Amino acid sequence: MTAEDGLPSETGPATWSTWDRSGTAEGVRTLRPQTVEQLSEAMAAAAAAGLSTRVTGAGHSFSLLAQPQQLRLDTSELVGLQEVDRPGRRATFLGGTPLIQAARELDSCGLAFSNLPDTLHQSIAGAISTATHGTGAGFQSLSGQVVALTLVLASGEIVECSLTQRPELFQATRAGLGVVGVIAAVTVQCEDSFRLHSAEFNESLEPLIAGLGERMASADHFELYWNPGSDSAHTHIMSRLHRLPSEWSAPGSRMAQGVRRSDDAVLRRALPAALNRLAGAAPRAIPGLRRLDSLSLSSRRYTDLSYKVFASSRPVKFLQTEWAVPLEQLPETFREVQKVLEREQADLGLPLSVRCSAPEETWLSPAHARYTGWITVRQFWRRWRPETFEALEEVFLAHDGRPHWGGRHNLQAEQLRPMYAHWDDFLAVREQADPRGLLLNDTARGLLGL
Ligand SMILES: Cc1cc2nc3c(=O)[nH]c(=O)nc-3n(C[C@H](O)[C@H](O)[C@H](O)COP(=O)(O)OP(=O)(O)OC[C@H]3O[C@@H](n4cnc5c(N)ncnc54)[C@H](O)[C@@H]3O)c2cc1C
């Protein structure tokens, strides 16, 4: 069925919103292609009608980057594993495939992502488009794990790119913010399925920050969580168990797994959610409630499949800003962030986190060409204070920080351009791929200065 302007009839709702519900759009036409061909036909028709078109993933960005204005290409039905090259450890997924589905499908083929973010509800294409990352000084973001892409350009043309085939298009699209083309399929370099040993501890903050570089270098995957005002932090150390015989690294008895699931459900999800609701109703009780909250982060150790350890569920809605600073500047940046949050007596309602990642070639990855420390500041959505985040932005900028493309920040093209050596190359590739700017929205125009 096609509408009068040649576009397929709408196949999705006319409203869109982000996960945190802070970004919305209404009255947009929504198409949900199920195949690469349907996607291409929809884009060719949209181009003929001159419609501004935005592709959306799972809505898991905290900015208005994905906000559609006229036409929305919803990729939630463009899902599934397309091809596996088992000896080469490569797998190709359709762009809308949720990361959790991709991780499970890989595991059933004996493969795994090398590294993953802390939640897996994002679409694989949406995640790579903002350089979504996990933690580990030896590991790149998801964009860095991609080896080939199938793209549909604004004209509807289907093109392939990789490190060797149209390499400039590839480098631009790997973290392409949805403005270069729509990623129809993603080929990922994987590794053999592996287990992770997870160890979590409460540690004294000051020595931890003083030795942060060493701690990050000595662990496969390291992250820490800290609540402003507290003099301790919760550390999470994940060790890869490739070389251990599988019977030594089994995920634990059913009872042990059951206890962990209850711990996750009650102490780590329900308790923080309930405490945030209580804090909203009785702000004066906040200090006491926060002490109770620290109970939810007790020490524990367990082993499980890698994707089950990398990610955890996020029951509480929050708003987030995240910045990438040179790894060597991480301790000093953290201390200044700490000062701002303590000066502002910020009640975030959620701990901030600190992670790291390896340098990347991807042109617009915030980890481009440098070892990176990531600081993520989350605030319970009902208590969002823009002033706190503006003060933090100054700290991050003073330490050569680059904002996460999917997080909140106030930067525009004139500040972003000097941060990226390939900024102009990116713009040139975008211009060639979509000369009429059909894939841009107002947010992308502001970010890119178009
Ligand atoms: C609870 C939560 C936890 C998070 N944890 C992490 C984390 O651990 N690490 C981290 O780095 N980030 C994290 N994020 C941020 C998140 O991973 C990114 O913002 C990601 O881009 C969201 O993916 P999405 O599928 O929801 O895409 P959307 O938010 O819908 O879109 C993001 C961008 O991708 C573009 N896009 C979507 N699909 C396509 C496509 N098929 N082709 C081309 N462009 C496309 C959109 O146009 C837009 O520009 C988290 C977010 C939430 C809400």
The ligand as a Gaussian input file, in Angstrom:
#p B3LYP/6-31G(d) Opt

LIG

0 1
 C       19.898000       3.046000      30.432000
 C       20.959000       3.462000      29.440000
 C       22.241000       2.944000      29.571000
 C       23.234000       3.318000      28.657000
 N       24.493000       2.793000      28.800000
 C       25.471000       3.175000      27.959000
 C       26.800000       2.648000      28.082000
 O       27.074000       1.785000      28.919000
 N       27.758000       3.124000      27.236000
 C       27.488000       4.073000      26.297000
 O       28.396000       4.477000      25.565000
 N       26.238000       4.572000      26.129000
 C       25.233000       4.136000      26.935000
 N       23.965000       4.637000      26.760000
 C       23.706000       5.540000      25.618000
 C       23.206000       4.736000      24.391000
 O       23.952000       3.550000      24.217000
 C       23.360000       5.554000      23.093000
 O       22.761000       6.800000      23.206000
 C       22.845000       4.790000      21.865000
 O       23.150000       5.529000      20.713000
 C       21.366000       4.500000      21.887000
 O       21.032000       3.582000      20.857000
 P       19.548000       3.484000      20.302000
 O       19.404000       2.231000      19.520000
 O       18.580000       3.690000      21.385000
 O       19.520000       4.702000      19.261000
 P       18.715000       6.078000      19.306000
 O       18.930000       6.721000      20.629000
 O       17.329000       5.856000      18.866000
 O       19.535000       6.876000      18.201000
 C       20.848000       7.289000      18.452000
 C       21.481000       7.807000      17.171000
 O       21.687000       6.710000      16.261000
 C       21.088000       6.999000      15.022000
 N       20.612000       5.730000      14.476000
 C       19.729000       4.868000      15.009000
 N       19.568000       3.811000      14.176000
 C       20.357000       4.034000      13.109000
 C       20.604000       3.332000      11.896000
 N       20.002000       2.158000      11.621000
 N       21.476000       3.857000      11.004000
 C       22.107000       5.026000      11.250000
 N       21.893000       5.749000      12.377000
 C       21.032000       5.247000      13.296000
 C       19.966000       7.966000      15.343000
 O       19.588000       8.719000      14.212000
 C       20.628000       8.812000      16.405000
 O       21.455000       9.750000      15.831000
 C       22.929000       4.249000      27.614000
 C       21.650000       4.767000      27.501000
 C       20.662000       4.368000      28.405000
 C       19.270000       4.945000      28.262000

